[in-house]
């Protein structure tokens, strides 16, 4: 991912939230998401990120950016662990079901394995059945960990998924 990709990644991420999380968190929050603010956050993160955080983008055959994923070290509180974490994966809603998410996830799994991580962990909204099925088809399993995610005073529980990585 390059700085020039930040605006499109923000569009994809914001659209992804508004599509995937409709009915799972307050609509007022989703309606208030700003592509411009998200793009600025992406630029800030990208400018100060070290090599441990990897941002991947996917393009369609015409070169249009249609997906984004980000992974790096797993943090248990403030402590880095030997595991990796998939921080985010989003596909433009018009490109869902075309293998973009699978390709981004497979690349993240491969890179985390090559980096020597034993597991790849991720957090997903407990009620997001579509995302949970996506991860389960890719070999991830809920490991029993849950934590609350609060959005505008509404608790939206997340569950952790894990997958052992090949050595």
C-alpha positions as CSV (number, residue, x, y, z in Angstrom):
1,X,0.0,0.0,0.0
2,X,1.3,3.4,-0.9
3,X,0.2,6.8,0.4
4,X,-1.6,7.4,-2.9
5,X,-3.9,4.4,-2.0
6,X,-5.1,5.9,1.3
7,X,-8.2,7.7,-0.2
8,X,-9.4,4.5,-1.9
9,X,-8.7,2.3,1.1
10,X,-10.7,4.7,3.3
11,X,-13.6,4.5,0.8
12,X,-13.4,0.7,1.0
13,X,-13.1,0.6,4.7
14,X,-15.9,3.1,5.4
15,X,-18.2,1.4,2.9
16,X,-17.3,-2.0,4.4
17,X,-18.3,-0.8,7.8
18,X,-21.5,0.7,6.6
19,X,-22.4,-2.4,4.7
20,X,-21.2,-5.2,7.0
21,X,-22.2,-3.6,10.3
22,X,-25.6,-2.3,9.5
23,X,-27.9,-3.6,12.2
24,X,-24.9,-4.7,14.4
25,X,-24.0,-1.2,15.7
26,X,-25.7,2.1,16.0
27,X,-26.7,3.4,12.6
28,X,-25.9,7.0,13.6
29,X,-22.3,5.9,14.1
30,X,-22.1,4.3,10.7
31,X,-23.8,7.3,9.0
32,X,-21.2,9.6,10.7
33,X,-18.1,7.7,9.3
34,X,-16.0,10.1,7.2
35,X,-14.0,8.9,4.3
36,X,-11.8,12.0,4.5
37,X,-11.0,11.5,8.2
38,X,-10.3,7.8,7.6
39,X,-8.0,8.6,4.7
40,X,-6.1,11.0,6.9
41,X,-5.8,8.3,9.6
42,X,-4.5,5.9,7.0
43,X,-1.9,8.4,5.8
44,X,-0.7,9.0,9.4
45,X,-0.5,5.3,10.2
46,X,1.3,4.5,7.0
47,X,3.8,7.3,7.5
48,X,4.8,6.2,11.0
49,X,4.4,2.4,10.6
50,X,7.4,0.2,10.9
51,X,8.1,-3.0,8.9
52,X,6.2,-5.0,11.4
53,X,2.8,-3.7,10.1
54,X,2.0,-4.9,6.6
55,X,-0.7,-3.2,4.5
56,X,-1.8,-5.2,1.4
57,X,-4.1,-4.0,-1.4
58,X,-5.9,-5.9,-4.1
59,X,-6.7,-4.6,-7.5
60,X,-9.1,-5.8,-10.2
61,X,-8.0,-6.6,-13.7
62,X,-8.4,-2.9,-14.6
63,X,-6.1,-1.8,-11.9
64,X,-8.8,-0.4,-9.6
65,X,-8.1,-1.0,-5.9
66,X,-10.9,-3.2,-4.6
67,X,-9.6,-4.6,-1.2
68,X,-7.3,-3.9,1.7
69,X,-5.9,-6.0,4.5
70,X,-3.5,-5.1,7.3
71,X,-1.6,-7.4,9.7
72,X,1.2,-7.2,12.3
73,X,2.2,-8.3,15.7
74,X,-0.5,-9.5,18.2
75,X,-0.7,-7.4,21.3
76,X,-1.9,-8.7,24.6
77,X,-2.5,-5.4,26.2
78,X,0.7,-3.5,25.6
79,X,2.9,-6.6,25.3
80,X,3.8,-8.0,21.9
81,X,3.4,-11.8,21.6
82,X,5.0,-14.2,19.2
83,X,1.6,-14.4,17.3
84,X,0.4,-12.2,14.5
85,X,-2.9,-10.4,14.2
86,X,-5.0,-9.6,11.2
87,X,-6.0,-6.1,12.1
88,X,-8.4,-5.5,9.2
89,X,-9.6,-6.9,5.9
90,X,-12.1,-5.1,3.8
91,X,-13.4,-5.6,0.2
92,X,-15.4,-3.0,-1.7
93,X,-19.1,-4.1,-1.4
94,X,-19.4,-4.4,-5.2
95,X,-16.6,-7.0,-5.2
96,X,-17.7,-9.3,-2.4
97,X,-17.9,-12.9,-3.3
98,X,-15.3,-12.6,-6.1
99,X,-12.3,-14.1,-4.2
100,X,-10.7,-10.7,-3.3
101,X,-11.0,-11.3,0.5
102,X,-9.8,-14.9,0.2
103,X,-6.7,-13.7,-1.8
104,X,-5.9,-11.0,0.8
105,X,-6.4,-13.4,3.7
106,X,-4.2,-16.1,2.0
107,X,-1.5,-13.5,1.4
108,X,-1.6,-12.4,5.0
109,X,-1.5,-16.0,6.2
110,X,1.5,-16.7,4.0
111,X,3.4,-13.6,5.0
112,X,2.8,-14.2,8.7
113,X,3.9,-17.8,8.4
114,X,7.1,-16.8,6.5
115,X,7.8,-14.2,9.3
116,X,7.8,-17.2,11.8
117,X,4.6,-16.5,13.7
118,X,2.9,-19.6,15.1
119,X,-0.6,-18.3,15.0
120,X,-2.7,-15.7,13.3
121,X,-5.4,-14.1,15.5
122,X,-8.2,-11.7,14.6
123,X,-11.2,-10.1,16.3
124,X,-14.7,-10.2,14.6
125,X,-18.1,-8.9,15.8
126,X,-19.8,-11.7,17.5
127,X,-23.0,-11.2,15.5
128,X,-21.3,-10.8,12.1
129,X,-22.2,-14.3,10.8
130,X,-21.0,-13.6,7.3
131,X,-17.5,-12.7,8.4
132,X,-17.4,-15.5,10.9
133,X,-18.2,-18.0,8.2
134,X,-15.6,-16.5,5.9
135,X,-12.9,-17.0,8.5
136,X,-14.1,-20.5,9.5
137,X,-13.9,-21.6,5.8
138,X,-10.3,-20.3,5.9
139,X,-9.4,-22.5,8.8
140,X,-9.9,-20.1,11.7
141,X,-11.7,-21.1,14.8
142,X,-13.2,-19.1,17.7
143,X,-10.8,-19.7,20.6
144,X,-13.3,-18.7,23.4
145,X,-11.9,-15.2,24.0
146,X,-14.4,-12.4,23.9
147,X,-14.2,-8.7,24.6
148,X,-16.7,-5.8,24.5
149,X,-16.3,-3.1,21.8
150,X,-18.3,0.0,22.7
151,X,-19.8,2.2,20.0
152,X,-21.8,5.3,21.1
153,X,-22.6,3.7,24.4
154,X,-23.7,0.4,22.8
155,X,-21.7,-2.7,23.6
156,X,-20.9,-4.7,20.5
157,X,-19.2,-7.9,21.6
158,X,-16.2,-9.3,19.6
159,X,-14.9,-12.8,19.5
160,X,-11.3,-13.9,18.8
161,X,-10.5,-16.3,16.1
162,X,-7.2,-18.1,15.7
163,X,-5.4,-20.2,13.1
164,X,-2.2,-22.1,13.5
165,X,0.3,-21.2,10.8
166,X,2.5,-23.7,8.9
167,X,6.2,-23.7,9.8
